[in-house]
Amino acid sequence: MKKLIAGVLCVCMLSALVIGCETKESTTATTDATTTADAGDDTTEGGSTETGIINLWSFTDEVPNMVDKYVELNPEFGERYEIVSTVISTTDNAYEPALDAALAGGGADAPDLYCAEAAFVIKYCSGDASSYAATYESLGIDIDAAIEEAGIAQYSIEVGSNADGEVVGLGYQATGGAFIYRRSIATDTFGTDEPASIASEVGPGWDKFFEAAATLKDAGYAIVSGDGDIWHAIENSSEDGWIVDGALVIDPLREEFLDYSLMLKENGYSNDTQDWTEAWYGDMAGTADTQVFGFFGPAWLINYVIADHCGGTAAGDGTYGDWAVCNSPIGFFWGGTWLIPAAGTDVPEGVAEILTWITLDCSETGLQYMWANGEVAAAKDSVASATVMAMSDGTLDFLAGQNMFDVFVPANEFANGSNLTQYDGTINGYWRDQVRQYSSGEKTRDEAIAGFKQMVADNLDVVVE
């Protein structure tokens, strides 16, 4: 058995597949060591004699539970491999330093397969820690053919490619974004709740969106809960990321967020909440004095956030069943988890088998098909494979019977993954803080921009002009 990480380990058998959302995190840093079987040296039917320990690192139990499900469905895999899963929450930035140390330390405890979310995935695929990643092709995966067959969205491939354009990471979720809105408010304000009609009211483009905001304001509604609701659409639709050739860049669209945030606040187009707060959740349940029309997000925001905070579990209870999705005013994605194999792993065949089943298998026995159709999770979800999505039924009672895949499949095609950097989580925090200070009148526009640049210059190894 491999040596476990001192001080943060708990050993248990993972016995059920519990699929959570991308943003769901553990409240403490723990390591779950899962023994699927004693490693042996029997030759398999396919002729492989590879056995050993697969050391898996993740920031939630989502991927470890997927692997546990694979072992359940393929017991012969468990006879060949022992899975040791280290789960450390991203809370208080605990995961990245621990993963970095494990990768740099090497040896028997080094990760064979590890996970990275959108906020820091570039660091591990094409940034400072990319040298630890193996390409999918080096594991024997015919990656180009598999991607084409599965219909993986281009943004996900861009994010998961190294500096040479080789795939070192792929996701299992599709996180292209849509506009998620209240049907009752749509009917009251626009005379219809039909998705195509509402899409033409709120877009395309931000000018149309703010025209709709004014119309909703006149009817007594807020178009969004807070400026964070439009930030992710703006961030991930901009042409440039925060860093270009080692220097800080403020893309014009991201700079316009200053204006949009101010417009929302000054005109009363939002309830001025901050995302991931009780006030924000309250607007999903419709408990505020001013009802909120909608939110921007991928399918996981519906399944694991809005549904959990809508105040009900059946139509007519809270806002359950009063929701629909339509095209966003602008294409974007938000979130996602990428699976990255470690260079030099001692168990390349086992790692490749897991990666293929989770990220590329588009058959009815693959993880993505079962997940998209609600066979292994609490809700149907949007998955990385467009091939699987086309085979699947995305109708949800929560959306009054709408097939959400009709919106989310094209949404993935319009998302842009070329504007991420390895510092996004940190820089986004600096920017949004300065924008809120500007929109609340604490700073002028120039002061907010100057404050943002100073924070980046003081804390990151980035050229700031």
C-alpha positions in Angstrom: 0.0 0.0 0.0 1.3 3.5 -0.8 2.2 5.8 2.0 -0.7 8.2 2.6 -0.4 11.9 3.0 0.2 12.6 6.7 -2.4 14.5 8.7 -5.2 14.7 6.1 -6.0 11.1 5.3 -9.1 9.0 5.9 -9.3 5.5 4.5 -12.6 4.2 3.3 -14.3 2.2 0.6 -16.1 4.3 -2.0 -19.3 2.4 -2.5 -21.7 4.6 -4.4 -21.5 7.0 -7.3 -22.5 10.4 -6.1 -22.2 12.9 -8.9 -21.9 16.5 -7.7 -21.6 19.8 -9.6 -18.4 21.4 -10.7 -18.5 24.0 -8.0 -19.4 21.5 -5.2 -16.4 21.3 -2.8 -15.5 19.4 0.3 -15.4 21.5 3.4 -12.2 19.9 4.7 -9.1 18.6 3.0 -9.2 14.8 3.0 -7.7 11.9 1.3 -9.9 8.9 0.5 -7.9 5.7 -0.2 -9.9 3.2 -2.0 -8.7 -0.4 -2.4 -10.4 -2.1 -5.3 -8.4 -5.3 -5.0 -5.0 -6.6 -4.2 -2.7 -6.1 -7.2 -1.9 -9.3 -9.0 0.0 -10.4 -12.0 -2.6 -12.4 -13.9 -2.7 -12.0 -17.7 -6.0 -10.5 -18.9 -8.0 -11.8 -21.9 -6.5 -9.0 -24.0 -3.0 -10.2 -23.2 -2.0 -7.3 -20.9 -0.1 -8.2 -17.6 -0.1 -4.6 -16.3 -1.1 -4.4 -12.6 -0.5 -1.9 -9.9 -1.7 1.1 -8.0 -3.4 4.1 -9.7 -2.9 7.2 -7.6 -5.8 9.6 -8.4 -5.9 13.2 -7.2 -9.0 15.4 -7.3 -10.6 18.4 -5.5 -14.0 16.7 -5.1 -15.2 13.1 -4.8 -16.8 13.3 -8.3 -14.1 11.6 -10.3 -13.1 9.1 -7.7 -16.8 8.1 -7.6 -16.8 7.7 -11.3 -13.8 5.4 -11.1 -15.5 3.4 -8.4 -18.5 3.0 -10.7 -16.1 1.8 -13.5 -14.7 -0.8 -11.2 -18.2 -1.9 -10.2 -19.1 -2.4 -13.9 -15.7 -3.9 -14.8 -14.6 -6.1 -11.8 -11.7 -7.5 -13.8 -10.2 -3.9 -13.7 -10.4 -4.0 -9.9 -8.5 -7.3 -9.9 -5.6 -5.7 -11.7 -5.5 -2.3 -10.1 -5.7 -0.7 -6.7 -7.1 2.8 -6.7 -5.8 5.3 -4.1 -7.8 8.5 -4.3 -6.6 11.7 -2.7 -9.4 14.3 -2.4 -8.4 17.8 -1.2 -10.8 20.7 -1.4 -10.0 23.9 -3.2 -11.2 25.7 -0.1 -8.5 28.1 1.1 -6.5 27.2 -1.9 -5.5 23.8 -0.4 -5.6 21.6 -3.5 -3.1 23.2 -5.9 -0.1 23.5 -3.5 -0.7 19.9 -2.3 -0.9 18.6 -5.9 2.2 20.6 -6.9 4.2 19.1 -4.1 3.0 15.6 -5.0 3.9 16.0 -8.7 7.3 17.5 -7.9 8.1 14.9 -5.3 7.6 12.0 -7.6 8.1 8.5 -6.3 5.6 5.9 -5.3 3.0 8.5 -4.1 3.1 10.7 -7.2 -0.2 11.1 -9.0 -0.9 8.9 -12.0 -4.0 10.8 -12.9 -5.2 14.2 -11.6 -8.0 16.7 -12.0 -8.0 20.4 -12.6 -10.9 22.8 -12.8 -11.3 25.8 -15.2 -9.9 28.3 -12.7 -6.4 26.7 -12.8 -6.4 24.0 -15.5 -4.2 26.1 -17.9 -1.4 25.9 -15.3 -1.4 22.1 -15.6 -2.0 21.7 -19.3 0.1 24.5 -20.9 1.4 26.6 -18.0 4.0 26.3 -15.3 3.1 22.7 -14.3 2.5 21.3 -17.8 5.7 19.3 -17.8 4.1 16.8 -15.4 1.4 15.9 -17.9 1.4 13.1 -20.4 -0.4 13.3 -23.7 -3.4 11.1 -24.3 -1.7 9.8 -27.4 1.3 8.7 -25.5 -1.0 6.3 -23.5 -2.0 4.6 -26.7 -5.2 6.5 -27.2 -6.0 7.4 -30.9 -7.0 10.8 -29.7 -7.9 12.5 -32.9 -10.2 9.8 -34.0 -11.8 9.5 -30.5 -12.4 13.2 -30.3 -14.0 13.2 -33.8 -16.2 10.3 -33.0 -17.3 11.7 -29.6 -17.9 15.2 -30.9 -15.9 16.9 -28.2 -16.4 20.7 -28.2 -13.4 22.7 -29.5 -13.2 24.9 -26.4 -12.6 21.9 -24.2 -9.8 20.7 -26.5 -8.2 24.1 -26.6 -8.2 24.3 -22.8 -6.8 20.8 -22.5 -3.9 21.1 -25.0 -0.3 21.8 -24.2 1.9 24.4 -25.8 2.5 22.0 -28.7 -1.2 21.6 -29.4 -1.2 18.0 -28.0 -4.2 16.9 -25.8 -3.1 16.3 -22.2 -6.5 16.9 -20.6 -10.2 16.4 -21.4 -13.4 17.1 -19.5 -16.5 15.0 -19.1 -18.9 17.9 -18.6 -20.1 20.3 -21.3 -20.2 23.7 -19.7 -21.3 25.9 -22.5 -23.6 28.5 -21.1 -27.2 29.6 -21.7 -29.6 32.0 -20.2 -31.8 30.3 -17.6 -35.0 32.2 -17.0 -38.3 32.2 -15.1 -41.3 31.3 -17.4 -43.9 33.2 -15.4 -41.9 36.4 -15.5 -41.3 36.0 -19.2 -45.0 35.6 -19.9 -45.9 38.5 -17.7 -43.3 40.8 -19.3 -43.0 39.6 -22.9 -46.2 37.7 -23.5 -44.5 34.4 -24.0 -42.2 31.9 -22.3 -41.1 30.2 -25.5 -37.3 29.9 -25.6 -36.7 31.1 -29.1 -38.8 34.2 -28.5 -37.1 35.0 -25.2 -33.7 34.5 -26.8 -34.6 37.2 -29.3 -35.7 39.5 -26.4 -32.4 39.2 -24.4 -30.0 39.0 -27.4 -28.0 38.6 -29.4 -25.5 41.1 -27.9 -25.4 43.1 -24.7 -27.4 46.1 -26.2 -30.4 43.8 -26.6 -29.9 42.4 -23.1 -30.0 45.8 -21.5 -33.1 46.8 -23.6 -34.7 43.7 -22.1 -33.5 44.8 -18.6 -35.3 48.1 -19.0 -38.5 46.4 -20.1 -38.3 44.1 -17.1 -37.6 47.0 -14.8 -40.8 48.7 -16.0 -42.7 45.5 -15.3 -41.3 45.4 -11.7 -38.5 42.8 -12.2 -34.7 42.6 -12.1 -33.1 40.9 -15.1 -30.3 39.3 -13.0 -29.5 38.9 -9.3 -26.1 40.7 -9.4 -23.2 41.7 -11.7 -21.6 38.3 -11.1 -24.4 36.8 -13.2 -23.1 38.5 -16.3 -19.4 38.3 -15.5 -18.8 34.7 -16.5 -20.5 35.3 -19.9 -18.2 38.3 -20.4 -15.0 36.7 -19.1 -15.3 33.6 -21.3 -16.4 35.4 -24.5 -13.6 37.9 -24.6 -11.0 37.6 -27.4 -7.9 37.9 -25.1 -7.2 36.4 -21.7 -5.6 38.4 -18.8 -2.1 37.7 -20.0 -0.6 37.9 -23.5 3.1 37.3 -24.0 3.7 37.6 -20.2 2.0 41.0 -19.9 -1.3 42.0 -18.3 -4.0 42.8 -20.9 -7.5 44.1 -20.2 -9.6 42.9 -23.1 -12.1 45.7 -24.2 -15.1 43.4 -23.4 -13.8 42.8 -19.9 -13.2 46.5 -19.4 -16.8 47.1 -20.5 -17.8 45.0 -17.4 -17.2 48.2 -15.5 -19.9 49.9 -17.5 -22.3 47.0 -17.3 -21.9 46.6 -13.6 -22.6 50.3 -13.1 -25.7 50.1 -15.4 -27.1 47.2 -13.4 -26.7 49.0 -10.1 -27.6 52.5 -11.1 -30.7 51.5 -13.0 -32.0 48.9 -10.5 -31.7 46.2 -13.1 -30.4 43.7 -10.5 -30.8 43.0 -6.8 -27.1 43.8 -6.3 -26.3 40.5 -4.8 -23.0 38.6 -5.0 -22.9 35.1 -6.3 -22.6 32.2 -3.9 -24.3 34.1 -1.1 -27.6 33.6 0.6 -29.2 36.6 -1.2 -28.2 35.1 -4.6 -29.7 31.8 -3.6 -32.8 33.6 -2.4 -33.4 35.0 -5.9 -33.5 31.5 -7.2 -36.4 30.8 -4.9 -38.0 34.1 -5.6 -38.0 35.3 -2.0 -36.7 38.8 -2.6 -39.0 41.8 -2.9 -38.0 42.2 -6.5 -38.2 39.0 -8.5 -35.3 38.0 -10.7 -35.8 37.0 -14.3 -32.7 34.9 -14.9 -29.2 33.6 -14.5 -26.4 32.8 -16.9 -24.9 29.3 -16.7 -24.3 25.8 -17.9 -26.5 22.8 -17.1 -24.7 22.2 -13.8 -26.0 25.5 -12.6 -29.6 24.2 -13.2 -29.1 20.8 -11.7 -26.9 21.5 -8.7 -27.5 25.1 -7.8 -30.8 26.6 -8.9 -32.7 23.3 -8.4 -31.2 23.0 -4.9 -32.3 26.6 -4.0 -35.6 26.9 -5.8 -37.6 26.3 -2.7 -39.4 23.2 -3.9 -39.2 19.7 -5.4 -42.3 19.6 -7.6 -44.1 21.9 -10.0 -45.9 24.7 -8.1 -43.6 24.4 -5.1 -41.3 27.4 -4.9 -40.0 28.1 -8.4 -39.7 24.5 -9.4 -41.0 24.0 -12.9 -41.0 27.7 -13.6 -37.7 27.7 -15.5 -36.6 27.4 -19.1 -33.3 27.9 -21.0 -32.6 29.8 -24.2 -29.5 31.0 -26.1 -27.3 33.4 -24.3 -26.8 36.9 -25.7 -23.2 35.8 -26.2 -21.4 32.4 -26.3 -19.4 31.4 -23.2 -18.6 28.5 -20.9 -18.3 28.4 -17.2 -16.5 25.7 -15.2 -15.6 22.2 -15.9 -13.1 19.6 -14.7 -10.2 18.2 -16.9 -8.6 14.8 -16.3 -4.8 14.8 -16.8 -2.6 11.8 -17.0 0.9 12.0 -15.4 4.0 11.7 -17.4 6.0 8.6 -16.4 3.1 6.8 -14.8 3.8 3.1 -14.1 0.2 2.1 -15.1 -0.4 3.8 -18.5 -2.9 1.1 -19.6 -5.0 1.5 -16.5 -4.9 5.3 -16.7 -5.8 5.2 -20.4 -8.8 2.9 -19.7 -10.2 5.2 -17.1 -9.6 8.3 -19.2 -11.3 6.7 -22.2 -14.4 5.6 -20.3 -14.9 9.0 -18.6 -13.9 11.5 -21.3 -14.2 9.8 -24.8 -16.5 6.7 -24.6 -19.7 7.7 -26.5 -21.4 4.3 -26.3 -24.4 3.5 -24.1 -22.1 1.8 -21.6 -19.9 4.8 -21.2 -20.0 7.2 -18.3 -21.2 10.1 -20.4 -24.3 8.3 -21.8 -25.3 7.1 -18.4 -24.8 10.5 -16.8 -26.6 12.4 -19.6 -29.6 10.2 -19.2 -29.7 10.3 -15.4 -28.7 6.7 -14.9 -25.9 7.3 -12.5 -26.6 10.8 -11.1 -29.5 12.6 -9.4 -30.2 14.6 -12.6 -29.5 14.5 -16.3 -26.5 16.6 -17.2 -24.9 18.1 -20.2 -21.8 16.0 -21.1 -18.7 16.6 -23.2 -19.7 14.3 -26.1 -22.1 15.9 -28.6 -22.5 12.4 -30.0 -23.9 11.2 -26.6 -26.0 14.3 -26.3 -27.6 13.6 -29.6 -28.5 10.1 -28.4 -29.9 11.3 -25.1 -33.1 12.8 -23.7 -32.5 16.1 -21.9 -36.1 16.8 -20.8 -36.4 17.9 -17.2 -39.5 18.5 -15.1 -37.6 21.4 -13.5 -37.7 23.1 -16.9 -41.4 22.2 -17.5 -40.5 19.4 -19.9 -38.0 21.3 -22.0 -35.2 19.3 -23.6 -32.2 21.4 -22.4 -29.8 19.6 -24.7 -31.4 21.5 -27.6 -29.8 24.6 -26.2 -26.7 23.3 -24.5 -25.3 21.4 -27.5 -25.0 24.5 -29.7 -23.9 26.5 -26.7 -20.8 24.4 -26.5 -19.9 25.2 -30.1 -20.0 28.9 -29.5 -17.8 28.8 -26.4 -14.2 30.0 -26.6 -11.5 28.3 -24.6 -8.5 30.2 -26.0 -8.6 33.1 -23.5 -7.8 31.3 -20.3 -4.6 31.8 -18.3 -3.1 30.0 -15.4 -3.8 33.0 -13.1 -7.5 33.4 -13.9 -8.8 32.5 -10.4 -6.6 35.1 -8.8 -6.9 37.9 -11.4 -10.6 37.5 -11.6 -10.9 38.1 -7.9 -8.9 41.3 -8.2 -10.9 42.6 -11.1 -14.3 41.9 -9.7 -13.4 43.5 -6.4 -12.3 46.7 -8.2 -15.4 46.7 -10.4 -17.7 46.5 -7.4 -15.9 49.4 -5.8 -16.4 51.4 -8.9 -20.1 50.6 -9.3 -20.7 51.4 -5.7 -19.1 54.8 -6.0 -16.1 54.1 -3.9 -13.7 54.6 -6.7 -13.6 56.4 -10.1 -13.2 54.3 -13.2 -9.5 55.2 -13.5 -8.9 54.5 -9.8 -10.5 51.1 -10.2 -8.3 50.2 -13.1 -5.2 51.5 -11.4 -6.0 49.5 -8.3 -6.5 46.4 -10.3 -3.2 46.8 -12.1 -1.4 47.4 -8.8 -2.8 44.2 -7.2 -1.6 42.2 -10.2 1.9 43.8 -10.1 2.3 43.3 -6.4 1.3 39.7 -6.3 2.0 38.0 -9.6 5.0 37.5 -11.9 3.3 39.4 -14.7 4.4 42.5 -16.6 2.1 45.4 -15.9 2.3 48.6 -17.9 
